Amino acid sequence: MKNIYIVIIFLVTQSNYAQFARVNDADGFVNVRKESNLKSEIIDKILTNEIVYLADENERDANWKYAFYESKSMKEISGYIHSSRLKMLSDFSEIDFVKTENNTAFFKNDKEKIEVEIAIQSFNSTKNISKFSKKDGFYFAYKNKPTLGTDGGLPNSSYKFVKLKVKGKETEVPQESLENLFQPTIIEKANDFKYIEINYDKSNDILYISSLNSDGAGSYVVLFVFEKGNFKEIKTVIPY
């Protein structure tokens, strides 16, 4: 499992933030180009099934999407991918919100026998101050990991757990993968804006949980990925 941190230089609007997509090409890879046309320079190749984040841009050619991702060599890359080679995660089956109780949001899909629980909790920054790294007056890391959810300040809330149950089998995101994800979002009712979206790719047995967390300059998007009922990875995007 791994955490991937990608900095996106654009504004995310509340109406359309969850732009994660999966590369879908029968050739096994897709070309990433410098500009939005087939004659443009190829700057990278990305394998099928890899996840990218798409900028919400009004391009001259709607057939191209501006994508951000981290390469296998840990290099942050951005470029254009033809939309025919991408599958939006939001196109997969949705796991519906049920209720929120005691700072825990419950989601369920009876047909697929999938249940998800996401809980948040208060975080005592004063008690944990020695675990933060500070530079030029800003707290930038927690346990040597980038501090997400704050704009250089100290957080006051964190994830308690992210749990998945599929056909009776239970699993959850390891605590060490959650510990630097602060100011997480919780939704209170079904008609709230979809800060949290959960989608299930039945053919490949992959569950995706995306959440827009915090606000303002501290906002970030996190994607939890579960494959065949097991936690696989986390991807995060910092949109500013």
HUCOR-V251630 format. One record per residue. RES is the residue in one small letter. SS is DSSP state (h for helix, s for strand, l for the rest). PSI is psi in radians with two decimals (999 if undefined). D_LAST is the distance of its C-alpha to the last C-alpha in whole Angstrom. Layout:
# HUCOR-V251630
RES|SS|PSI|D_LAST ; RES|SS|PSI|D_LAST
This chain:
# HUCOR-V251630
m|l|2.69|26 ; k|l|2.72|23 ; n|s|2.32|19 ; i|s|2.18|17 ; y|s|2.08|13 ; i|s|2.21|11 ; v|s|2.16|8 ; i|s|2.19|6 ; i|l|1.31|5 ; f|l|2.88|6 ; l|l|2.38|6 ; v|l|2.19|7 ; t|l|2.67|11 ; q|l|-0.43|13 ; s|l|-0.25|16 ; n|l|1.42|15 ; y|l|-0.57|12 ; a|l|1.31|15 ; q|l|0.59|15 ; f|s|2.47|16 ; a|s|2.77|20 ; r|s|2.36|22 ; v|s|2.30|24 ; n|l|1.60|28 ; d|l|2.26|30 ; a|l|-0.37|34 ; d|l|-0.17|34 ; g|l|-0.14|32 ; f|s|2.90|29 ; v|s|2.58|27 ; n|s|2.43|26 ; v|s|2.17|23 ; r|s|2.73|23 ; k|l|-0.64|22 ; e|l|2.95|22 ; s|l|1.08|23 ; n|l|2.75|27 ; l|l|-0.26|29 ; k|l|-0.11|30 ; s|l|2.73|27 ; e|l|2.37|27 ; i|s|2.06|26 ; i|s|-0.28|24 ; d|s|2.90|24 ; k|s|2.36|26 ; i|s|2.38|24 ; l|s|2.64|27 ; t|l|2.48|28 ; n|l|-0.10|26 ; e|l|2.65|23 ; i|s|2.38|20 ; v|s|2.86|17 ; y|s|2.34|14 ; l|s|2.33|14 ; a|l|2.50|11 ; d|l|1.37|13 ; e|l|2.63|14 ; n|l|1.44|17 ; e|l|2.69|19 ; r|l|-0.55|23 ; d|l|1.89|24 ; a|l|-0.16|23 ; n|l|-0.10|25 ; w|s|2.47|22 ; k|s|2.41|19 ; y|s|2.02|16 ; a|s|2.62|15 ; f|s|2.43|13 ; y|s|3.01|16 ; e|s|2.24|17 ; s|l|3.00|21 ; k|l|-0.42|24 ; s|l|0.26|24 ; m|l|0.42|21 ; k|l|2.34|19 ; e|s|2.21|16 ; i|s|2.50|16 ; s|s|2.50|15 ; g|s|-3.06|18 ; y|s|2.39|20 ; i|s|2.38|22 ; h|s|2.34|24 ; s|h|-0.41|24 ; s|h|-0.23|27 ; r|h|0.25|26 ; l|s|2.51|24 ; k|s|2.02|24 ; m|s|2.34|22 ; l|h|-0.52|22 ; s|h|-0.21|22 ; d|h|-0.28|25 ; f|l|2.91|27 ; s|s|2.43|29 ; e|s|2.44|28 ; i|l|2.07|29 ; d|s|2.54|29 ; f|s|2.39|28 ; v|s|-0.99|31 ; k|s|2.97|31 ; t|s|2.23|29 ; e|s|2.36|32 ; n|l|0.83|31 ; n|l|0.46|28 ; t|s|2.17|28 ; a|s|2.33|27 ; f|s|2.36|30 ; f|s|2.65|29 ; k|s|2.55|32 ; n|s|1.79|34 ; d|l|-0.63|37 ; k|l|-0.75|38 ; e|l|-0.04|36 ; k|l|0.86|37 ; i|s|2.33|34 ; e|s|2.42|32 ; v|s|2.40|29 ; e|s|2.26|29 ; i|s|2.09|25 ; a|s|2.48|26 ; i|s|2.86|24 ; q|s|2.85|26 ; s|s|2.61|25 ; f|l|2.22|25 ; n|l|1.66|27 ; s|l|-0.62|24 ; t|l|-0.75|28 ; k|l|-0.52|30 ; n|l|0.29|27 ; i|h|-0.56|26 ; s|h|-0.26|28 ; k|h|-0.12|26 ; f|s|2.59|23 ; s|s|2.41|22 ; k|s|2.45|21 ; k|s|2.30|20 ; d|l|0.62|20 ; g|l|0.03|20 ; f|s|2.41|17 ; y|s|1.98|18 ; f|s|-0.21|16 ; a|s|2.65|18 ; y|s|2.10|21 ; k|l|0.71|24 ; n|l|0.31|22 ; k|s|2.54|19 ; p|s|2.31|15 ; t|l|2.01|15 ; l|s|2.46|13 ; g|l|-0.13|12 ; t|l|2.79|12 ; d|l|0.96|11 ; g|l|-0.09|14 ; g|l|-2.93|16 ; l|l|2.44|19 ; p|l|2.84|19 ; n|l|0.10|21 ; s|s|2.76|21 ; s|s|3.01|21 ; y|s|2.41|22 ; k|s|-0.79|26 ; f|s|2.79|27 ; v|s|1.93|26 ; k|s|2.57|29 ; l|s|2.38|30 ; k|s|2.13|34 ; v|s|2.00|35 ; k|l|0.74|39 ; g|l|-0.26|40 ; k|s|2.20|38 ; e|s|2.48|35 ; t|s|2.91|33 ; e|s|2.86|29 ; v|l|2.26|26 ; p|l|2.50|28 ; q|h|-0.64|27 ; e|h|-0.37|26 ; s|h|-0.26|23 ; l|h|-0.29|22 ; e|l|-0.34|22 ; n|l|0.18|19 ; l|s|1.63|17 ; f|s|2.92|17 ; q|l|0.85|16 ; p|l|2.72|17 ; t|l|2.55|18 ; i|l|2.46|21 ; i|l|2.57|23 ; e|l|-0.49|26 ; k|l|2.82|28 ; a|l|-0.56|28 ; n|l|0.17|27 ; d|l|2.74|23 ; f|l|2.47|20 ; k|l|1.27|20 ; y|l|-0.50|17 ; i|s|2.22|19 ; e|s|2.36|21 ; i|s|2.17|24 ; n|s|2.54|25 ; y|s|2.12|28 ; d|s|1.69|29 ; k|l|-0.69|33 ; s|l|-0.54|35 ; n|l|0.00|33 ; d|l|0.94|33 ; i|s|2.29|29 ; l|s|2.33|27 ; y|s|2.24|23 ; i|s|2.01|21 ; s|s|2.50|18 ; s|s|2.29|16 ; l|s|2.00|13 ; n|s|2.75|13 ; s|l|-2.83|12 ; d|l|2.98|11 ; g|h|-2.43|9 ; a|h|-0.27|7 ; g|h|0.01|9 ; s|l|2.60|8 ; y|s|2.79|9 ; v|s|2.33|11 ; v|s|2.48|14 ; l|s|2.10|17 ; f|s|2.31|21 ; v|s|2.21|23 ; f|s|2.32|27 ; e|s|2.21|30 ; k|l|0.71|34 ; g|l|0.03|33 ; n|s|2.52|32 ; f|s|2.32|28 ; k|s|-0.94|27 ; e|s|2.97|23 ; i|s|2.40|20 ; k|s|2.42|16 ; t|s|2.59|13 ; v|s|2.32|10 ; i|s|1.80|6 ; p|s|1.83|4 ; y|l|999|0
